[in-house]
Amino acid sequence: MIKEYRTNNNSSKLPILGFGTMRLPTNNGTINKDAATKLINTAIDEGVTLLDTAYLYHNGESETFLGEIITSEKRKKVQLSTKLPVWMVKKEEDLDKYLDKQLEKLQTDYIDYYFLHSMNKDVFQELKKFHLIEFLDRIKKTGKVKYVGFSFHDDYETFKEIIDYYPWDATIIQYNYLDDTIQAGTKGLKYAYNKDINIFIMEPQKGGLIIKNIPSEVQNILNKQESFTTPSNWAIKWVMSHPEVTCVLSGMGNTNELYENIQTANNTKPNSLTESELTAYKEIKETYTNLIKIPCSHCNYCKPCPVNVNIPECFEIYNNKYIFNLKNNIRTYIFKTSGVIGGKPSYAGLCIKCGKCIKSCPQKINIPEKLELVKKDMEPRGFKQLVSIINKLGTPIINLSSNLHQLRQKRK
């Protein structure tokens, strides 16, 4: 049973562990409803009462599934969190259209936490054209939404700009012991905390990367720690030990993962890491850094690129492939650089070799040369055509799987 609850403002207290519904048990690509229902009911009974979903999760099935299993009695116990698919908003009326559709799918009169999904600078500028503040004020006033926030994928300066734009109740940021200096990072965490904003954490295990395929050099460091139990525990407790963190979202697919995370939550208090543990985390991060092929530090001095290449992100995905021995992470690359979630395409192949970024890079990286490596590795034949189709037709992420299958067939 969850014992640790936190809040950073006047909203209701949240369990330190939230249930992310992006990785529910599946059967032939669809949600295994029996297994998923049992898992979520167990989580609720154990006090994991914050259920986080989104319009696109599980090919659009996640919200509908939750609406089917959350009875009126259970609804009194849980807090529902979902996200507006901002990349699908093309006109002002779409803001209300998608909210109403999500309320219908969830079979509820209100959403506890409603986030603008995957905000970045480009999306933010577009949404502001649609009287965003008036929309946020109105949905709270009418009671359709209790608390509003945004999830975030961009740099710290953009995060700060969005935070200062509106009196948000909550935000969701990517944060783990490897990603403490990229995107919002620790600076963003503290900035939001000082604004009395509830901070939800996504990717506490870096999408599973830091709990699987662990390099032997890292495993040796972990084995020396008396407190080390599992890579999952080690990753989650680092995040939960930060007093600024309100709720850690974890996509749990079975009861073993659920109970392990509950145990970690109950055993981790703010600022509870020992000096030995903190040193080990530092050594692990340094070890991973030494395995990096392109020494990009995510300082973002190379931005903006004249043709919109997201240089740090391209390098990060490329580096992750070799650090974590990922055989094929093209899906991640497409997801993050095609422009399918708001904004414009930002993949390496757009580079025109103007050289502007080289002058700005404090690491003295020959960026166009390295982008060419990324292009050759991550952009197979048919890549540009796929990106063009995605953006021309507005193909949502939930249809990416079929596109990727066709792309892989072309490679063969």
C-alpha positions as CSV (number, residue, x, y, z in Angstrom):
1,M,0.0,0.0,0.0
2,I,1.4,3.4,-1.0
3,K,2.3,5.5,2.0
4,E,4.0,8.5,0.4
5,Y,1.8,11.3,-0.8
6,R,2.9,14.8,-1.9
7,T,1.6,18.0,-3.3
8,N,3.3,21.4,-4.2
9,N,0.2,23.6,-4.1
10,N,-3.4,23.6,-3.0
11,S,-4.5,20.7,-5.2
12,S,-5.3,17.3,-3.7
13,K,-2.4,15.2,-2.6
14,L,-1.0,12.8,-5.1
15,P,0.6,9.3,-4.6
16,I,4.3,9.6,-5.3
17,L,3.8,6.7,-7.7
18,G,1.4,7.2,-10.6
19,F,0.2,4.5,-13.1
20,G,1.1,5.3,-16.7
21,T,-1.2,3.5,-19.1
22,M,1.0,3.5,-22.2
23,R,2.4,0.0,-21.6
24,L,-0.5,-2.1,-20.5
25,P,-0.5,-5.8,-21.1
26,T,-1.4,-6.6,-24.7
27,N,-2.5,-9.5,-26.9
28,N,-1.8,-9.3,-30.6
29,G,-1.3,-5.6,-30.5
30,T,-4.4,-4.7,-28.6
31,I,-5.0,-4.2,-24.8
32,N,-5.4,-7.5,-23.0
33,K,-8.5,-6.2,-21.1
34,D,-8.7,-9.0,-18.6
35,A,-5.0,-8.7,-17.5
36,A,-5.0,-4.9,-17.7
37,T,-8.2,-4.7,-15.6
38,K,-6.8,-6.9,-12.9
39,L,-3.5,-4.9,-12.9
40,I,-5.2,-1.5,-12.6
41,N,-7.7,-2.7,-10.0
42,T,-4.8,-4.0,-7.9
43,A,-2.9,-0.7,-8.3
44,I,-6.0,1.2,-7.1
45,D,-6.4,-1.1,-4.1
46,E,-2.7,-0.5,-3.3
47,G,-3.1,3.3,-3.3
48,V,-1.8,4.0,-6.8
49,T,-4.8,6.1,-7.6
50,L,-3.4,8.5,-10.2
51,L,-4.0,7.0,-13.6
52,D,-2.3,8.7,-16.5
53,T,-3.3,8.3,-20.1
54,A,-3.4,10.2,-23.4
55,Y,-5.3,10.5,-26.6
56,L,-2.8,8.4,-28.6
57,Y,-1.8,5.7,-26.1
58,H,-2.4,2.1,-27.2
59,N,-3.5,3.2,-30.7
60,G,-6.1,5.4,-29.1
61,E,-7.6,2.6,-27.0
62,S,-6.2,3.6,-23.6
63,E,-8.8,6.3,-22.7
64,T,-11.7,4.2,-23.9
65,F,-10.5,1.2,-21.9
66,L,-10.2,3.3,-18.7
67,G,-13.7,4.6,-19.3
68,E,-15.0,1.1,-19.5
69,I,-13.4,-0.2,-16.3
70,I,-13.5,2.9,-14.0
71,T,-16.9,2.5,-12.4
72,S,-18.7,5.3,-10.6
73,E,-17.5,3.9,-7.3
74,K,-13.9,3.7,-8.4
75,R,-14.1,7.2,-9.9
76,K,-14.4,8.5,-6.4
77,K,-11.0,6.9,-5.5
78,V,-8.9,7.8,-8.5
79,Q,-7.6,10.9,-10.2
80,L,-7.5,10.8,-14.0
81,S,-4.8,12.5,-16.0
82,T,-4.9,12.7,-19.7
83,K,-3.5,15.0,-22.5
84,L,-4.8,17.1,-25.3
85,P,-3.2,16.0,-28.6
86,V,-1.9,19.5,-29.5
87,W,-0.5,18.4,-32.9
88,M,-4.0,17.7,-34.0
89,V,-5.3,21.1,-33.1
90,K,-5.6,23.1,-36.4
91,K,-8.2,25.7,-35.3
92,E,-9.5,27.1,-32.1
93,E,-12.6,24.9,-32.1
94,D,-10.4,21.8,-31.9
95,L,-9.4,22.6,-28.4
96,D,-13.0,22.0,-27.1
97,K,-13.6,19.2,-29.6
98,Y,-10.8,17.0,-28.4
99,L,-11.5,17.7,-24.7
100,D,-15.2,16.7,-25.2
101,K,-14.2,13.6,-27.1
102,Q,-11.8,12.6,-24.3
103,L,-14.5,13.1,-21.7
104,E,-16.8,10.9,-23.7
105,K,-14.1,8.2,-24.1
106,L,-13.3,8.3,-20.4
107,Q,-17.0,8.2,-19.5
108,T,-16.6,11.0,-17.0
109,D,-17.9,14.5,-16.3
110,Y,-14.5,15.9,-15.5
111,I,-10.8,15.2,-15.8
112,D,-8.6,15.8,-12.7
113,Y,-5.3,16.7,-14.6
114,Y,-5.5,17.9,-18.2
115,F,-2.1,18.4,-19.9
116,L,-1.2,20.0,-23.2
117,H,0.7,17.0,-24.7
118,S,4.4,17.2,-25.7
119,M,4.8,21.0,-25.7
120,N,7.7,22.6,-27.5
121,K,8.5,26.1,-28.8
122,D,6.8,25.7,-32.2
123,V,3.6,24.1,-30.8
124,F,3.4,26.7,-28.0
125,Q,3.5,29.6,-30.5
126,E,0.8,28.0,-32.6
127,L,-1.5,27.3,-29.6
128,K,-1.3,30.9,-28.4
129,K,-3.0,31.9,-31.6
130,F,-6.1,30.0,-30.5
131,H,-6.8,32.1,-27.3
132,L,-5.2,29.4,-25.1
133,I,-5.5,31.3,-21.8
134,E,-9.2,31.8,-22.3
135,F,-9.6,28.1,-23.1
136,L,-7.7,27.0,-20.0
137,D,-9.6,29.4,-17.7
138,R,-12.9,28.3,-19.2
139,I,-12.5,24.5,-18.8
140,K,-11.5,25.0,-15.2
141,K,-14.4,27.4,-14.5
142,T,-17.0,25.0,-16.1
143,G,-15.7,22.1,-14.1
144,K,-14.7,20.0,-17.1
145,V,-11.1,20.0,-15.7
146,K,-9.8,20.5,-12.2
147,Y,-6.2,21.2,-12.9
148,V,-4.3,22.1,-16.1
149,G,-0.7,21.6,-17.1
150,F,1.6,20.6,-19.9
151,S,4.0,17.9,-20.7
152,F,7.3,19.0,-22.2
153,H,10.0,18.2,-24.7
154,D,12.3,21.1,-25.5
155,D,15.0,23.1,-23.9
156,Y,15.1,24.9,-20.5
157,E,14.5,28.4,-21.9
158,T,11.4,27.2,-23.7
159,F,10.2,25.5,-20.5
160,K,10.7,28.7,-18.5
161,E,8.8,30.7,-21.1
162,I,5.8,28.3,-21.0
163,I,5.9,28.1,-17.2
164,D,5.7,31.9,-17.0
165,Y,2.9,32.2,-19.5
166,Y,0.1,30.9,-17.2
167,P,-0.6,29.9,-13.6
168,W,-0.3,26.2,-14.3
169,D,-1.2,23.6,-11.7
170,A,1.1,20.9,-13.0
171,T,3.7,19.9,-15.5
172,I,5.2,16.6,-16.8
173,I,8.9,16.5,-17.5
174,Q,11.4,13.8,-18.6
175,Y,13.8,13.3,-15.7
176,N,16.2,10.5,-14.7
177,Y,19.7,10.1,-13.5
178,L,21.1,10.4,-17.0
179,D,18.8,13.2,-18.2
180,D,19.2,15.7,-15.4
181,T,20.8,18.4,-17.7
182,I,18.7,18.0,-20.9
183,Q,15.3,19.4,-21.7
184,A,13.8,21.0,-18.6
185,G,16.4,19.2,-16.4
186,T,17.1,20.0,-12.8
187,K,17.0,23.7,-13.5
188,G,13.4,23.3,-14.8
189,L,12.5,21.0,-11.9
190,K,13.5,23.6,-9.4
191,Y,12.0,26.5,-11.3
192,A,8.6,24.9,-11.5
193,Y,8.8,23.9,-7.9
194,N,9.5,27.4,-6.8
195,K,6.3,28.4,-8.8
196,D,4.3,26.0,-6.6
197,I,3.6,23.7,-9.6
198,N,3.0,20.0,-9.1
199,I,5.7,18.2,-11.0
200,F,5.0,14.8,-12.6
201,I,7.9,12.8,-13.9
202,M,7.9,10.7,-17.1
203,E,10.7,8.4,-18.3
204,P,12.2,7.8,-14.8
205,Q,13.8,4.7,-16.4
206,K,14.6,6.5,-19.7
207,G,12.1,4.4,-21.5
208,G,13.6,1.2,-20.0
209,L,17.0,2.0,-21.4
210,I,18.7,2.2,-18.0
211,I,17.2,-1.0,-16.6
212,K,18.0,-3.2,-19.6
213,N,21.2,-4.0,-21.7
214,I,23.3,-2.5,-18.9
215,P,27.0,-2.2,-19.8
216,S,29.3,-4.3,-17.7
217,E,31.1,-1.2,-16.6
218,V,27.9,0.2,-15.1
219,Q,26.9,-3.2,-13.6
220,N,30.2,-3.3,-11.7
221,I,29.5,0.0,-10.1
222,L,26.0,-1.1,-9.1
223,N,27.2,-4.4,-7.6
224,K,29.5,-2.5,-5.2
225,Q,26.5,-0.8,-3.6
226,E,25.0,-2.6,-0.6
227,S,21.6,-0.9,-1.2
228,F,21.4,-2.0,-4.8
229,T,18.6,-4.4,-5.5
230,T,17.4,-4.0,-9.1
231,P,18.1,-1.5,-11.9
232,S,14.5,-0.5,-11.8
233,N,14.6,0.3,-8.1
234,W,17.9,2.2,-8.5
235,A,16.4,4.4,-11.3
236,I,13.0,5.1,-9.6
237,K,14.5,6.0,-6.2
238,W,16.8,8.5,-7.7
239,V,13.8,10.4,-9.0
240,M,11.7,10.0,-5.9
241,S,14.4,11.3,-3.6
242,H,14.1,14.8,-5.1
243,P,11.8,16.8,-2.8
244,E,10.6,18.8,-5.8
245,V,9.0,15.7,-7.4
246,T,5.3,15.3,-6.8
247,C,4.4,12.1,-8.7
248,V,6.5,9.6,-10.7
249,L,4.6,8.1,-13.7
250,S,5.6,4.5,-14.4
251,G,4.2,2.4,-17.2
252,M,3.8,-0.9,-15.4
253,G,2.8,-4.0,-17.4
254,N,2.5,-6.6,-14.6
255,T,2.1,-7.0,-10.8
256,N,5.8,-7.7,-10.2
257,E,6.7,-4.2,-11.6
258,L,3.8,-2.7,-9.6
259,Y,4.8,-4.1,-6.3
260,E,8.5,-3.4,-6.8
261,N,7.7,0.3,-7.5
262,I,5.3,0.5,-4.5
263,Q,8.1,-0.8,-2.3
264,T,10.5,1.7,-3.8
265,A,8.0,4.5,-3.2
266,N,7.5,3.6,0.4
267,N,11.2,3.3,1.1
268,T,12.3,6.5,-0.6
269,K,11.9,9.8,1.2
270,P,13.0,13.3,0.0
271,N,16.8,13.8,0.2
272,S,17.3,10.2,1.4
273,L,20.2,9.1,-0.8
274,T,23.5,8.4,1.0
275,E,26.8,10.0,0.0
276,S,27.9,6.6,-1.3
277,E,24.8,6.3,-3.5
278,L,25.2,9.8,-4.8
279,T,28.8,9.1,-5.8
280,A,27.7,5.9,-7.5
281,Y,25.1,7.7,-9.6
282,K,27.7,10.2,-10.6
283,E,30.1,7.4,-11.6
284,I,27.4,5.7,-13.6
285,K,26.5,8.8,-15.5
286,E,30.2,9.4,-16.2
287,T,30.5,5.8,-17.5
288,Y,27.6,6.2,-19.8
289,T,29.0,9.5,-21.0
290,N,32.3,7.8,-21.9
291,L,30.4,5.4,-24.1
292,I,28.9,8.2,-26.2
293,K,30.0,8.3,-29.8
294,I,29.2,12.0,-30.4
295,P,30.2,14.2,-27.3
296,C,27.2,16.5,-27.4
297,S,26.4,18.1,-24.1
298,H,22.9,19.4,-25.0
299,C,24.0,23.0,-24.4
300,N,21.8,24.0,-27.4
301,Y,24.2,26.7,-28.6
302,C,23.8,25.2,-32.0
303,K,20.1,26.1,-32.1
304,P,18.2,27.4,-33.9
305,C,19.3,25.6,-37.0
306,P,18.5,27.5,-40.3
307,V,16.7,24.4,-41.6
308,N,15.3,23.3,-38.2
309,V,17.5,20.3,-37.6
310,N,17.2,19.4,-33.9
311,I,20.9,18.7,-33.6
312,P,21.0,17.6,-29.9
313,E,18.0,15.3,-30.3
314,C,19.4,13.6,-33.4
315,F,22.7,13.1,-31.6
316,E,21.0,11.7,-28.5
317,I,19.0,9.1,-30.4
318,Y,22.1,8.1,-32.3
319,N,24.2,7.8,-29.1
320,N,21.5,5.8,-27.4
321,K,21.6,3.2,-30.1
322,Y,25.2,2.4,-29.3
323,I,25.2,3.0,-25.5
324,F,22.3,0.7,-24.9
325,N,22.9,-1.7,-27.9
326,L,19.5,-0.9,-29.5
327,K,19.3,-2.8,-32.7
328,N,16.6,-0.7,-34.3
329,N,15.4,2.6,-32.8
330,I,14.2,4.1,-36.0
331,R,10.6,4.4,-34.6
332,T,11.9,6.7,-31.8
333,Y,13.8,8.7,-34.4
334,I,10.7,9.1,-36.6
335,F,8.6,9.9,-33.5
336,K,10.9,12.7,-32.4
337,T,12.1,14.2,-35.7
338,S,9.4,13.8,-38.3
339,G,7.3,16.7,-37.0
340,V,4.4,14.4,-36.4
341,I,3.9,15.8,-32.9
342,G,3.7,19.4,-33.6
343,G,6.3,21.7,-35.1
344,K,8.3,20.9,-38.2
345,P,10.5,18.0,-39.3
346,S,13.9,18.2,-37.6
347,Y,15.8,15.1,-38.8
348,A,19.5,15.0,-39.7
349,G,19.0,14.6,-43.4
350,L,17.7,18.2,-43.6
351,C,21.2,19.6,-43.0
352,I,22.5,21.8,-45.8
353,K,26.1,21.9,-44.4
354,C,26.1,25.7,-43.9
355,G,28.5,25.4,-41.0
356,K,26.8,27.9,-38.8
357,C,26.5,25.3,-36.0
358,I,30.2,24.5,-36.0
359,K,31.1,28.1,-34.9
360,S,28.6,27.9,-32.0
361,C,29.6,24.5,-30.6
362,P,31.8,24.7,-27.5
363,Q,32.7,21.0,-27.9
364,K,34.2,21.9,-31.4
365,I,32.1,19.0,-33.0
366,N,32.1,18.9,-36.8
367,I,28.3,18.9,-36.6
368,P,27.5,18.5,-40.4
369,E,29.9,15.5,-40.5
370,K,28.3,13.9,-37.5
371,L,24.8,14.6,-38.8
372,E,25.7,12.7,-42.0
373,L,26.6,9.7,-39.8
374,V,23.1,9.9,-38.2
375,K,21.5,10.2,-41.5
376,K,23.2,7.1,-42.9
377,D,22.3,5.1,-39.8
378,M,18.8,6.3,-39.0
379,E,17.3,7.4,-42.3
380,P,16.9,4.3,-44.5
381,R,15.6,4.4,-48.1
382,G,12.1,5.7,-48.1
383,F,12.5,7.8,-45.0
384,K,11.9,11.2,-46.5
385,Q,8.8,9.9,-48.4
386,L,7.4,8.6,-45.1
387,V,8.0,11.9,-43.3
388,S,6.3,13.7,-46.2
389,I,3.3,11.4,-46.1
390,I,3.0,11.8,-42.3
391,N,3.0,15.6,-42.5
392,K,1.0,15.9,-45.7
393,L,-1.8,13.7,-44.5
394,G,-1.5,14.5,-40.8
395,T,-1.0,10.8,-40.0
396,P,-1.2,10.5,-36.3
397,I,1.4,8.6,-34.2
398,I,-1.1,5.8,-33.6
399,N,-0.7,4.8,-37.3
400,L,3.1,4.8,-37.3
401,S,3.4,1.1,-36.8
402,S,2.0,0.2,-40.2
403,N,4.1,2.9,-41.8
404,L,7.2,1.5,-40.1
405,H,6.4,-2.0,-41.2
406,Q,6.3,-0.9,-44.8
407,L,9.6,1.0,-44.4
408,R,11.3,-2.1,-43.0
409,Q,10.0,-4.1,-45.9
410,K,11.6,-1.6,-48.3
411,R,14.9,-2.0,-46.5
412,K,14.8,-5.8,-47.1
